[in-house]
Amino acid sequence: MNKTVNINLAGTFFYIDEDAYLKLQRYLEAIKRSFTDAQGRSEIIADIEARIAELFTERMKHDKQVISSKEVDDVINIMGQPEDYLVDEEIFEDDPKSTYTKRSSKKLYRDTDNSYIGGVSSGLGHYLGIDAVWVRLLWILLALGSGGTFILIYILFWILVPEAVTTAEKLTMTGEPVNITNIEKKIRDGIDNVSETVKNVDYEKYGNKVKSNSKSFFDTLGDIIMFCLKVFAKFIGVLLILIGASTLIGLIIGLFTFGISDFANIPGFDFIDAANAANTPVWLSSLLTFFFFGIPFFFLFYLGLKILVNNLKSIGNIAKFSLLGLWILSIVGLIIIGIRQASEHAFDANATKTETLQVTAQDTLYLKMQGNTLYSNSVYRNHTPYKLVYNEADEKLIYSSDVRLIVKSTKDSLASIRIEKTAEGNSYKAARERANDIDYSYLLSGNELQLNAYHTTAFKSKFRDQEVEVTLYLPEGLTLYADDNTYSFHRNSSYYNDILHNDMEEHYLKVMDDELQCLDCDDEDFEVNIDIKKKDKGVIINGDSLEIKGDKSLIKINDEGINAKSESVNVKIDDNGVNISSKKD
C-alpha cells in the first residue's frame, strides 16, 4: 500500500502517491538547478509548473484520482529532461541545431501582446497561420460589407475567446511544443525585447523633458482626450449593464409567468392557449424565448462589467461555449415552432349549406341580427378578436362575431339562405373539419328572420381564423325591412354585390333586379321652371345655350361666353375678357 501525498502545483491541488511525488520532486529540482543563473528564472519555473499541472489535469478522469508514476513519466517525456538542453546564453544567439520538428496542436487565444483592440485578429492570424494584417483587413471589409454585423461578431470573439496570458498559452497559440526549451526561449525573448527597448531610450531627450518640468500642448490635449474616452467607455459600460440587467429581469419574470401557465390556471392565458395552433407547450416556448433573448443580453451585461471592472474574472470557456450552444439550440427550436405554427394556417377550406325559406315575392320579410346575452351584451360585427366563453353546460367555447351578411336578388319564387363557414388548418382535410365544427344557426318565425350575430367553436379546435358568411337570396317583388342592428354586418365592398347598402335600414325596401327600391323614403324636390313658349320670361334650354329671363333682366350662356343684362348694367364675359358697362340716366 503506497502512501498518498497532497501537493499544490501552480495553484492546483493533486493527490499523488509517494513514489511519484519523489520522482516529480527530483525532476523539478533538476530543472531549478539548470536555471540557477538564468535570467527570468522564477518566471520560467512558474510556467513549467503551470504546464505540468495542466498535463496532470488532462490525464485525470475525476477529482479524487491519484497521480501515479506512470502519469509523471508521461509528463517528463513531453517536457523533456533538463540535461537534454543546453541552458546557456549561446543557445539563443545561434540558430537552433536541433532537428526536432514536431509541433503541438494550436488553440485559439487572443494575442493581446500584438493587439490594436482586443487581440482577436492577431490570435486568428496565429491560429490560421497567416499574417495578422490580412486578418485585420478582412475584418474591416466584412464589417463594412455586412452593415456592421461583423462588428457584433468581433465583440463575441472578444468575449468568448480567452486571452493568452501564461507562457504555455502563448506557445499553444502559435503551435509550438510546450516544453522546457520553448518556455525558457519565450521568456528570454521577452526579457531581451524589454532590454532592447530600454537601451534604445533616448535618456538625454527624456532627461531634458524632466528638467523642463512641462508638457507640450499636444501631450496635454492627448491626456484630455484619453480621459474623455475613458469616461465615455465607463458610461457605455454602465449603460450596457443597465440594459442587460433590466432585460434579464424582465425575461426571468416572463419565463416564470408564462412557463407555469401550463400547470396553473392564470387568468388571461387561455387566449394564448387558444391561439397556440401547434399545441406547443407554453413552458417550452417560454424557455426557448428566454434563451434566445437572454443569452445575448447576458453577454451584453458581462461586457459592461468588463468595461467597468479591471481584472474581472472570466466565466470560463466551458460556460461561454455552453451558453453559445444553448443559444443556437433556442434559435433552431423557435424556428421549428414557428414553422409548425405557420403550417396550421397554411390551408383554408369552407363548409357550405343552402336551405330554402318559405318566403314568397308577395311577403314582407323582417330581418334582424340576434345576440346571446350569455356570451355578449352587444350585437356588433368584429372582424378579428375572439374571446373565450362558457355555454349552459359549462363547456369552454371560442366566441367570435365575425359574421358577414350579404343580400342578393333572385328570380326564384322562394327565398333561400346560404351559410358558408371557413377555417384554416395544416391540410385541406383538417381545415374542412374545423369549418364543419363551427356552430352557427338562424330562426325563421313567421315573416321574421333572426340571424345569429355570432358563431362559436369548441375550444379544442383552437382559433383558426374561423368566419361565417350568410347570403340571402330574396325573390324579386318581396318587401324587405332590415333592422338597424344589421348595419355593421352588411357593411361590404362592391366585391360582394350586396344590394342592401348602408343607411337602408329601418325602411321598407322592394326587391328589384339587382337593387332595392325604397318605398317610404322622403324624395328631395328639385323644381325648374322652364317656359319655352313665352319669350318674355322664364328659362329656355336648348342644345346651344341656356337663357334665364326675368321682367327686367336676362342671362345668356352659350359658346361665345356669358352675357348678363339689366336696366342699368351690362356684363359680358368672353375670350377677350370681362366687360362691364352701365347705362346713363
JOVENZI-V767979 format. One record per pair of residues at least 24 apart in sequence whose ideal C-beta (glycine too) atoms are under 10 Angstrom apart, sorted by the first residue. I is the first residue (numbers start at 1). J is the second residue. If there is no record, write none. Layout:
i:I j:J
i:I j:J
This chain:
i:2 j:66
i:2 j:68
i:2 j:69
i:4 j:66
i:4 j:67
i:5 j:66
i:5 j:67
i:7 j:53
i:7 j:56
i:7 j:67
i:8 j:49
i:8 j:53
i:9 j:49
i:9 j:50
i:9 j:52
i:9 j:53
i:9 j:54
i:9 j:56
i:9 j:57
i:9 j:67
i:10 j:46
i:10 j:47
i:10 j:48
i:10 j:49
i:10 j:50
i:10 j:51
i:10 j:52
i:10 j:53
i:10 j:54
i:10 j:56
i:10 j:166
i:10 j:168
i:11 j:49
i:11 j:50
i:11 j:53
i:12 j:49
i:12 j:50
i:12 j:52
i:12 j:53
i:12 j:54
i:12 j:56
i:12 j:57
i:13 j:53
i:13 j:63
i:14 j:52
i:14 j:53
i:14 j:56
i:14 j:57
i:14 j:60
i:14 j:63
i:14 j:65
i:14 j:66
i:14 j:67
i:14 j:71
i:15 j:60
i:15 j:63
i:15 j:64
i:15 j:65
i:15 j:66
i:15 j:67
i:16 j:56
i:16 j:66
i:16 j:67
i:16 j:68
i:16 j:69
i:16 j:71
i:16 j:72
i:17 j:66
i:17 j:67
i:17 j:68
i:17 j:69
i:17 j:72
i:18 j:69
i:19 j:68
i:19 j:69
i:19 j:72
i:20 j:66
i:20 j:67
i:20 j:68
i:20 j:69
i:20 j:70
i:20 j:71
i:20 j:72
i:20 j:73
i:21 j:67
i:21 j:69
i:21 j:72
i:22 j:69
i:22 j:72
i:23 j:69
i:23 j:72
i:23 j:73
i:23 j:76
i:24 j:52
i:24 j:56
i:24 j:67
i:24 j:69
i:24 j:71
i:24 j:72
i:24 j:75
i:24 j:76
i:27 j:52
i:27 j:72
i:27 j:73
i:27 j:75
i:27 j:76
i:27 j:79
i:27 j:81
i:27 j:82
i:28 j:52
i:28 j:82
i:29 j:82
i:30 j:81
i:30 j:82
i:30 j:83
i:31 j:79
i:31 j:80
i:31 j:81
i:31 j:82
i:31 j:85
i:31 j:87
i:31 j:180
i:31 j:184
i:32 j:82
i:33 j:82
i:33 j:87
i:34 j:81
i:34 j:82
i:34 j:83
i:34 j:85
i:34 j:86
i:34 j:87
i:34 j:180
i:34 j:184
i:35 j:82
i:35 j:87
i:35 j:180
i:35 j:184
i:35 j:187
i:36 j:87
i:37 j:87
i:37 j:88
i:37 j:89
i:38 j:87
i:38 j:88
i:38 j:89
i:38 j:184
i:38 j:187
i:38 j:188
i:38 j:191
i:39 j:89
i:39 j:184
i:39 j:187
i:39 j:188
i:39 j:191
i:39 j:192
i:39 j:195
i:40 j:167
i:40 j:184
i:40 j:186
i:40 j:187
i:40 j:188
i:40 j:190
i:40 j:191
i:40 j:192
i:41 j:184
i:41 j:187
i:42 j:187
i:43 j:166
i:43 j:167
i:43 j:183
i:43 j:184
i:43 j:186
i:43 j:187
i:43 j:188
i:43 j:190
i:43 j:191
i:44 j:87
i:44 j:167
i:44 j:180
i:44 j:183
i:44 j:184
i:44 j:185
i:44 j:186
i:44 j:187
i:44 j:188
i:45 j:183
i:45 j:184
i:46 j:166
i:46 j:167
i:46 j:183
i:46 j:187
i:47 j:166
i:47 j:167
i:47 j:168
i:47 j:169
i:47 j:170
i:47 j:171
i:47 j:178
i:47 j:180
i:47 j:182
i:47 j:183
i:47 j:184
i:47 j:186
i:47 j:187
i:48 j:79
i:48 j:82
i:48 j:167
i:48 j:168
i:48 j:178
i:48 j:179
i:48 j:180
i:48 j:183
i:48 j:184
i:50 j:166
i:50 j:167
i:50 j:168
i:50 j:169
i:50 j:178
i:50 j:183
i:51 j:75
i:51 j:78
i:51 j:79
i:51 j:166
i:51 j:167
i:51 j:168
i:51 j:169
i:51 j:171
i:51 j:172
i:51 j:178
i:51 j:179
i:51 j:180
i:51 j:182
i:51 j:183
i:52 j:76
i:52 j:78
i:52 j:79
i:52 j:168
i:52 j:178
i:53 j:168
i:54 j:166
i:54 j:168
i:54 j:169
i:54 j:172
i:54 j:178
i:55 j:79
i:55 j:168
i:55 j:178
i:78 j:104
i:78 j:177
i:78 j:178
i:78 j:179
i:79 j:177
i:79 j:178
i:79 j:179
i:79 j:180
i:79 j:181
i:79 j:183
i:80 j:177
i:80 j:179
i:80 j:180
i:80 j:181
i:80 j:182
i:81 j:180
i:82 j:180
i:84 j:179
i:84 j:180
i:84 j:181
i:85 j:179
i:85 j:180
i:85 j:181
i:85 j:184
i:85 j:185
i:86 j:181
i:87 j:180
i:87 j:181
i:87 j:184
i:89 j:188
i:91 j:181
i:91 j:184
i:91 j:185
i:91 j:188
i:92 j:184
i:92 j:185
i:92 j:188
i:92 j:189
i:92 j:192
i:96 j:181
i:96 j:185
i:98 j:181
i:100 j:177
i:100 j:179
i:100 j:181
i:102 j:177
i:103 j:174
i:103 j:175
i:103 j:176
i:103 j:177
i:104 j:171
i:104 j:172
i:104 j:174
i:104 j:175
i:104 j:176
i:104 j:177
i:104 j:178
i:104 j:179
i:104 j:182
i:105 j:172
i:105 j:175
i:106 j:172
i:106 j:173
i:106 j:174
i:106 j:175
i:106 j:176
i:107 j:161
i:107 j:162
i:107 j:164
i:107 j:169
i:107 j:172
i:107 j:173
i:107 j:174
i:107 j:175
i:107 j:317
i:108 j:157
i:108 j:160
i:108 j:161
i:108 j:162
i:108 j:164
i:108 j:172
i:108 j:173
i:109 j:161
i:109 j:162
i:109 j:163
i:109 j:164
i:109 j:165
i:109 j:169
i:109 j:170
i:109 j:172
i:109 j:173
i:109 j:174
i:110 j:157
i:110 j:158
i:110 j:160
i:110 j:161
i:110 j:162
i:110 j:163
i:110 j:164
i:110 j:165
i:110 j:173
i:111 j:163
i:111 j:164
i:111 j:170
i:111 j:173
i:111 j:174
i:112 j:163
i:112 j:164
i:112 j:165
i:113 j:163
i:113 j:164
i:113 j:170
i:113 j:190
i:113 j:193
i:115 j:163
i:117 j:154
i:117 j:155
i:117 j:158
i:118 j:154
i:118 j:155
i:118 j:157
i:118 j:158
i:118 j:159
i:118 j:161
i:118 j:163
i:119 j:157
i:119 j:158
i:119 j:161
i:119 j:163
i:119 j:164
i:119 j:173
i:120 j:153
i:120 j:154
i:120 j:155
i:120 j:156
i:120 j:157
i:120 j:158
i:120 j:160
i:120 j:161
i:121 j:154
i:121 j:157
i:122 j:164
i:122 j:173
i:123 j:157
i:123 j:161
i:123 j:162
i:123 j:163
i:123 j:164
i:123 j:173
i:124 j:157
i:124 j:161
i:125 j:174
i:126 j:164
i:126 j:170
i:126 j:172
i:126 j:173
i:126 j:174
i:126 j:175
i:127 j:161
i:127 j:173
i:127 j:174
i:127 j:175
i:129 j:174
i:129 j:175
i:152 j:296
i:155 j:299
i:155 j:300
i:155 j:303
i:156 j:296
i:156 j:299
i:156 j:303
i:156 j:320
i:156 j:324
i:158 j:303
i:158 j:306
i:159 j:299
i:159 j:300
i:159 j:302
i:159 j:303
i:159 j:306
i:159 j:314
i:159 j:315
i:159 j:320
i:160 j:299
i:160 j:315
i:160 j:317
i:160 j:320
i:160 j:321
i:160 j:323
i:160 j:324
i:161 j:317
i:161 j:320
i:162 j:314
i:162 j:316
i:162 j:317
i:162 j:320
i:163 j:314
i:230 j:307
i:233 j:307
i:233 j:308
i:234 j:304
i:234 j:307
i:234 j:308
i:235 j:307
i:235 j:308
i:236 j:303
i:236 j:304
i:236 j:307
i:236 j:308
i:237 j:303
i:237 j:304
i:237 j:305
i:237 j:306
i:237 j:307
i:237 j:308
i:237 j:309
i:238 j:304
i:238 j:307
i:238 j:308
i:239 j:300
i:239 j:304
i:239 j:307
i:240 j:297
i:240 j:299
i:240 j:300
i:240 j:301
i:240 j:302
i:240 j:303
i:240 j:304
i:240 j:305
i:240 j:306
i:240 j:307
i:240 j:308
i:241 j:300
i:241 j:301
i:241 j:302
i:241 j:303
i:241 j:304
i:241 j:305
i:241 j:307
i:241 j:308
i:242 j:301
i:242 j:304
i:243 j:297
i:243 j:300
i:243 j:301
i:243 j:304
i:244 j:294
i:244 j:296
i:244 j:297
i:244 j:298
i:244 j:299
i:244 j:300
i:244 j:301
i:244 j:302
i:244 j:303
i:244 j:304
i:244 j:305
i:245 j:297
i:245 j:298
i:245 j:300
i:245 j:301
i:245 j:304
i:246 j:297
i:246 j:301
i:247 j:293
i:247 j:294
i:247 j:296
i:247 j:297
i:247 j:298
i:247 j:300
i:247 j:301
i:248 j:290
i:248 j:293
i:248 j:294
i:248 j:295
i:248 j:297
i:248 j:298
i:248 j:300
i:248 j:301
i:250 j:293
i:250 j:294
i:250 j:297
i:251 j:286
i:251 j:289
i:251 j:290
i:251 j:291
i:251 j:292
i:251 j:293
i:251 j:294
i:251 j:297
i:251 j:298
i:252 j:290
i:252 j:294
i:254 j:286
i:254 j:289
i:254 j:290
i:254 j:293
i:254 j:294
i:255 j:283
i:255 j:286
i:255 j:287
i:255 j:289
i:255 j:290
i:255 j:291
i:255 j:294
i:256 j:283
i:256 j:286
i:256 j:290
i:257 j:286
i:258 j:282
i:258 j:283
i:258 j:285
i:258 j:286
i:258 j:287
i:258 j:289
i:258 j:290
i:259 j:283
i:259 j:284
i:259 j:285
i:259 j:286
i:259 j:287
i:259 j:290
i:260 j:286
i:261 j:286
i:262 j:286
i:268 j:388
i:270 j:387
i:270 j:388
i:270 j:396
i:270 j:398
i:270 j:459
i:271 j:385
i:271 j:386
i:271 j:387
i:271 j:388
i:271 j:398
i:271 j:463
i:273 j:388
i:273 j:459
i:273 j:462
i:273 j:463
i:274 j:386
i:274 j:387
i:274 j:388
i:274 j:396
i:274 j:398
i:274 j:457
i:274 j:459
i:274 j:460
i:274 j:461
i:274 j:462
i:274 j:463
i:274 j:464
i:275 j:341
i:275 j:386
i:275 j:398
i:275 j:462
i:275 j:463
i:275 j:464
i:276 j:337
i:276 j:341
i:276 j:344
i:276 j:462
i:276 j:463
i:277 j:340
i:277 j:341
i:277 j:342
i:277 j:343
i:277 j:344
i:277 j:345
i:277 j:424
i:277 j:425
i:277 j:426
i:277 j:461
i:277 j:462
i:277 j:463
i:277 j:464
i:277 j:465
i:278 j:336
i:278 j:337
i:278 j:338
i:278 j:339
i:278 j:340
i:278 j:341
i:278 j:342
i:278 j:343
i:278 j:344
i:278 j:426
i:278 j:462
i:279 j:340
i:279 j:341
i:279 j:344
i:279 j:460
i:279 j:462
i:280 j:333
i:280 j:336
i:280 j:337
i:280 j:338
i:280 j:340
i:280 j:341
i:281 j:337
i:284 j:333
i:284 j:337
i:285 j:333
i:285 j:334
i:285 j:337
i:285 j:338
i:285 j:341
i:287 j:326
i:287 j:330
i:287 j:333
i:288 j:326
i:288 j:329
i:288 j:330
i:288 j:331
i:288 j:332
i:288 j:333
i:288 j:334
i:288 j:335
i:288 j:336
i:288 j:337
i:289 j:330
i:289 j:333
i:289 j:334
i:289 j:337
i:290 j:326
i:290 j:330
i:291 j:323
i:291 j:326
i:291 j:327
i:291 j:328
i:291 j:329
i:291 j:330
i:291 j:331
i:291 j:333
i:291 j:334
i:292 j:326
i:292 j:327
i:292 j:328
i:292 j:329
i:292 j:330
i:292 j:331
i:292 j:333
i:292 j:334
i:293 j:327
i:293 j:330
i:294 j:323
i:294 j:326
i:294 j:327
i:294 j:330
i:295 j:323
i:295 j:324
i:295 j:325
i:295 j:326
i:295 j:327
i:295 j:328
i:295 j:330
i:296 j:323
i:296 j:327
i:298 j:323
i:298 j:327
i:299 j:323
i:299 j:324
i:299 j:327
i:340 j:426
i:341 j:426
i:342 j:426
i:343 j:425
i:343 j:426
i:343 j:427
i:344 j:424
i:344 j:425
i:344 j:426
i:344 j:427
i:344 j:430
i:344 j:431
i:344 j:462
i:344 j:463
i:344 j:464
i:345 j:423
i:345 j:424
i:345 j:425
i:345 j:426
i:345 j:431
i:345 j:464
i:345 j:465
i:346 j:424
i:346 j:425
i:346 j:426
i:346 j:427
i:346 j:428
i:346 j:430
i:346 j:431
i:347 j:423
i:347 j:424
i:347 j:425
i:347 j:426
i:347 j:427
i:347 j:428
i:347 j:429
i:347 j:430
i:347 j:431
i:347 j:432
i:348 j:422
i:348 j:423
i:348 j:424
i:348 j:425
i:348 j:428
i:348 j:431
i:348 j:432
i:348 j:434
i:348 j:435
i:348 j:464
i:348 j:465
i:348 j:467
i:349 j:421
i:349 j:422
i:349 j:423
i:349 j:424
i:349 j:425
i:349 j:427
i:349 j:428
i:349 j:429
i:349 j:430
i:349 j:431
i:349 j:432
i:349 j:433
i:349 j:434
i:349 j:435
i:349 j:436
i:350 j:420
i:350 j:421
i:350 j:422
i:350 j:423
i:350 j:431
i:350 j:432
i:350 j:435
i:350 j:436
i:350 j:438
i:350 j:467
i:350 j:468
i:350 j:469
i:351 j:419
i:351 j:420
i:351 j:421
i:351 j:422
i:351 j:423
i:351 j:431
i:351 j:432
i:351 j:433
i:351 j:434
i:351 j:435
i:351 j:436
i:351 j:437
i:351 j:438
i:352 j:418
i:352 j:419
i:352 j:420
i:352 j:421
i:352 j:422
i:352 j:435
i:352 j:469
i:352 j:471
i:353 j:417
i:353 j:418
i:353 j:419
i:353 j:420
i:353 j:421
i:353 j:436
i:353 j:440
i:354 j:416
i:354 j:417
i:354 j:418
i:354 j:419
i:354 j:420
i:354 j:471
i:354 j:473
i:355 j:416
i:355 j:417
i:355 j:418
i:355 j:419
i:355 j:442
i:355 j:444
i:356 j:412
i:356 j:414
i:356 j:415
i:356 j:416
i:356 j:417
i:356 j:473
i:357 j:414
i:357 j:415
i:357 j:416
i:357 j:417
i:357 j:442
i:357 j:444
i:357 j:449
i:357 j:472
i:357 j:473
i:357 j:474
i:357 j:475
i:358 j:414
i:358 j:415
i:358 j:444
i:358 j:446
i:358 j:447
i:359 j:413
i:359 j:414
i:359 j:415
i:359 j:416
i:359 j:417
i:359 j:444
i:359 j:446
i:359 j:447
i:359 j:449
i:359 j:472
i:359 j:474
i:359 j:475
i:359 j:478
i:359 j:480
i:360 j:412
i:360 j:413
i:360 j:414
i:360 j:415
i:360 j:475
i:360 j:477
i:360 j:478
i:361 j:410
i:361 j:411
i:361 j:412
i:361 j:413
i:361 j:414
i:361 j:415
i:361 j:474
i:361 j:475
i:361 j:476
i:361 j:477
i:361 j:478
i:361 j:479
i:361 j:510
i:361 j:511
i:362 j:413
i:362 j:475
i:362 j:477
i:362 j:478
i:362 j:479
i:363 j:414
i:363 j:415
i:363 j:446
i:363 j:447
i:363 j:474
i:363 j:475
i:363 j:477
i:363 j:478
i:363 j:479
i:363 j:480
i:364 j:447
i:364 j:448
i:364 j:478
i:364 j:479
i:364 j:480
i:364 j:481
i:364 j:508
i:364 j:509
i:364 j:510
i:365 j:415
i:365 j:444
i:365 j:446
i:365 j:447
i:365 j:448
i:365 j:449
i:365 j:472
i:365 j:474
i:365 j:475
i:365 j:478
i:365 j:479
i:365 j:480
i:365 j:481
i:365 j:482
i:365 j:509
i:365 j:511
i:366 j:445
i:366 j:446
i:366 j:447
i:366 j:448
i:366 j:449
i:366 j:450
i:366 j:479
i:366 j:480
i:366 j:481
i:366 j:482
i:366 j:483
i:367 j:405
i:367 j:407
i:367 j:447
i:367 j:448
i:367 j:449
i:367 j:450
i:367 j:451
i:367 j:472
i:367 j:474
i:367 j:480
i:367 j:481
i:367 j:482
i:367 j:483
i:367 j:485
i:367 j:486
i:367 j:490
i:367 j:500
i:367 j:505
i:368 j:448
i:368 j:449
i:368 j:450
i:368 j:451
i:368 j:453
i:368 j:481
i:368 j:482
i:368 j:483
i:368 j:484
i:368 j:485
i:368 j:486
i:368 j:505
i:369 j:401
i:369 j:403
i:369 j:405
i:369 j:442
i:369 j:450
i:369 j:451
i:369 j:452
i:369 j:453
i:369 j:454
i:369 j:470
i:369 j:482
i:369 j:483
i:369 j:484
i:369 j:485
i:369 j:486
i:369 j:487
i:369 j:488
i:369 j:489
i:369 j:490
i:370 j:441
i:370 j:442
i:370 j:443
i:370 j:449
i:370 j:450
i:370 j:451
i:370 j:452
i:370 j:453
i:370 j:454
i:370 j:483
i:370 j:485
i:371 j:401
i:371 j:452
i:371 j:453
i:371 j:454
i:371 j:485
i:372 j:399
i:372 j:452
i:372 j:453
i:372 j:454
i:372 j:456
i:374 j:399
i:375 j:399
i:375 j:400
i:375 j:401
i:375 j:453
i:375 j:454
i:375 j:456
i:376 j:401
i:376 j:453
i:376 j:454
i:378 j:453
i:378 j:485
i:379 j:452
i:379 j:453
i:379 j:454
i:379 j:483
i:379 j:485
i:379 j:486
i:379 j:488
i:379 j:489
i:380 j:453
i:380 j:485
i:380 j:487
i:380 j:488
i:380 j:489
i:381 j:405
i:381 j:453
i:381 j:454
i:381 j:485
i:381 j:486
i:381 j:487
i:381 j:488
i:381 j:489
i:381 j:490
i:381 j:491
i:382 j:454
i:382 j:488
i:383 j:467
i:384 j:465
i:386 j:456
i:386 j:457
i:386 j:463
i:386 j:465
i:386 j:466
i:388 j:459
i:388 j:463
i:389 j:454
i:389 j:456
i:389 j:459
i:390 j:459
i:391 j:439
i:391 j:456
i:395 j:456
i:395 j:458
i:395 j:459
i:396 j:458
i:396 j:459
i:396 j:460
i:397 j:439
i:397 j:455
i:397 j:456
i:397 j:457
i:397 j:458
i:397 j:459
i:397 j:461
i:398 j:438
i:398 j:455
i:398 j:456
i:398 j:457
i:398 j:458
i:398 j:459
i:398 j:460
i:398 j:461
i:398 j:462
i:398 j:463
i:398 j:464
i:398 j:466
i:399 j:454
i:399 j:455
i:399 j:456
i:399 j:457
i:400 j:438
i:400 j:454
i:400 j:455
i:400 j:456
i:400 j:457
i:400 j:463
i:400 j:465
i:400 j:466
i:400 j:467
i:400 j:468
i:401 j:452
i:401 j:453
i:401 j:454
i:401 j:455
i:401 j:468
i:401 j:488
i:401 j:489
i:402 j:454
i:402 j:455
i:402 j:465
i:402 j:466
i:402 j:467
i:402 j:468
i:402 j:469
i:402 j:489
i:403 j:440
i:403 j:451
i:403 j:452
i:403 j:453
i:403 j:454
i:403 j:455
i:403 j:467
i:403 j:468
i:403 j:469
i:403 j:470
i:403 j:488
i:403 j:489
i:404 j:467
i:404 j:468
i:404 j:469
i:404 j:470
i:404 j:471
i:404 j:489
i:404 j:490
i:404 j:491
i:404 j:492
i:404 j:496
i:404 j:498
i:405 j:451
i:405 j:453
i:405 j:468
i:405 j:469
i:405 j:470
i:405 j:471
i:405 j:472
i:405 j:482
i:405 j:486
i:405 j:487
i:405 j:488
i:405 j:489
i:405 j:490
i:405 j:491
i:405 j:492
i:405 j:496
i:405 j:498
i:405 j:500
i:406 j:469
i:406 j:470
i:406 j:471
i:406 j:472
i:406 j:473
i:406 j:489
i:406 j:490
i:406 j:492
i:406 j:496
i:406 j:497
i:406 j:498
i:406 j:499
i:406 j:500
i:407 j:470
i:407 j:471
i:407 j:472
i:407 j:473
i:407 j:474
i:407 j:480
i:407 j:482
i:407 j:486
i:407 j:490
i:407 j:492
i:407 j:496
i:407 j:497
i:407 j:498
i:407 j:499
i:407 j:500
i:407 j:501
i:407 j:504
i:407 j:509
i:407 j:511
i:407 j:516
i:408 j:471
i:408 j:472
i:408 j:473
i:408 j:474
i:408 j:496
i:408 j:497
i:408 j:498
i:408 j:499
i:408 j:500
i:408 j:511
i:408 j:514
i:409 j:472
i:409 j:473
i:409 j:474
i:409 j:475
i:409 j:476
i:409 j:477
i:409 j:478
i:409 j:497
i:409 j:499
i:409 j:511
i:409 j:512
i:409 j:513
i:409 j:514
i:409 j:515
i:409 j:516
i:410 j:472
i:410 j:473
i:410 j:474
i:410 j:475
i:410 j:476
i:410 j:478
i:410 j:511
i:410 j:513
i:411 j:473
i:411 j:475
i:411 j:476
i:411 j:477
i:411 j:513
i:412 j:473
i:412 j:474
i:412 j:475
i:412 j:476
i:413 j:475
i:413 j:476
i:413 j:477
i:414 j:473
i:414 j:474
i:414 j:475
i:414 j:478
i:415 j:444
i:415 j:449
i:415 j:472
i:415 j:473
i:415 j:474
i:415 j:475
i:415 j:478
i:415 j:480
i:415 j:511
i:416 j:471
i:416 j:472
i:416 j:473
i:416 j:474
i:416 j:475
i:417 j:442
i:417 j:444
i:417 j:449
i:417 j:451
i:417 j:470
i:417 j:471
i:417 j:472
i:417 j:473
i:417 j:474
i:418 j:469
i:418 j:470
i:418 j:471
i:418 j:472
i:418 j:473
i:419 j:451
i:419 j:452
i:419 j:455
i:419 j:468
i:419 j:469
i:419 j:470
i:419 j:471
i:420 j:467
i:420 j:468
i:420 j:469
i:420 j:470
i:420 j:471
i:421 j:455
i:421 j:457
i:421 j:466
i:421 j:467
i:421 j:468
i:421 j:469
i:421 j:470
i:422 j:464
i:422 j:465
i:422 j:466
i:422 j:467
i:422 j:468
i:422 j:469
i:423 j:457
i:423 j:461
i:423 j:462
i:423 j:463
i:423 j:464
i:423 j:465
i:423 j:466
i:423 j:467
i:424 j:463
i:424 j:464
i:424 j:465
i:424 j:466
i:424 j:467
i:425 j:461
i:425 j:462
i:425 j:464
i:426 j:464
i:430 j:461
i:430 j:464
i:431 j:464
i:431 j:465
i:433 j:461
i:434 j:458
i:434 j:461
i:434 j:462
i:434 j:463
i:434 j:464
i:434 j:465
i:434 j:466
i:435 j:461
i:435 j:464
i:435 j:466
i:435 j:467
i:435 j:468
i:437 j:461
i:437 j:464
i:437 j:466
i:438 j:464
i:438 j:466
i:438 j:467
i:438 j:468
i:439 j:468
i:440 j:466
i:440 j:468
i:440 j:470
i:442 j:470
i:442 j:472
i:447 j:479
i:447 j:481
i:448 j:481
i:448 j:483
i:449 j:480
i:450 j:483
i:451 j:486
i:451 j:489
i:453 j:485
i:453 j:486
i:453 j:488
i:453 j:489
i:469 j:496
i:471 j:496
i:471 j:497
i:471 j:498
i:472 j:498
i:472 j:499
i:472 j:500
i:473 j:511
i:474 j:499
i:474 j:500
i:474 j:509
i:474 j:511
i:474 j:516
i:475 j:511
i:476 j:510
i:476 j:511
i:476 j:512
i:476 j:513
i:476 j:514
i:476 j:515
i:477 j:510
i:477 j:511
i:477 j:512
i:478 j:509
i:478 j:510
i:478 j:511
i:479 j:508
i:479 j:509
i:479 j:510
i:479 j:511
i:479 j:516
i:479 j:517
i:479 j:519
i:480 j:504
i:480 j:507
i:480 j:508
i:480 j:509
i:480 j:510
i:480 j:511
i:480 j:516
i:481 j:505
i:481 j:506
i:481 j:507
i:481 j:508
i:481 j:509
i:481 j:519
i:481 j:520
i:482 j:506
i:482 j:507
i:482 j:508
i:482 j:509
i:482 j:516
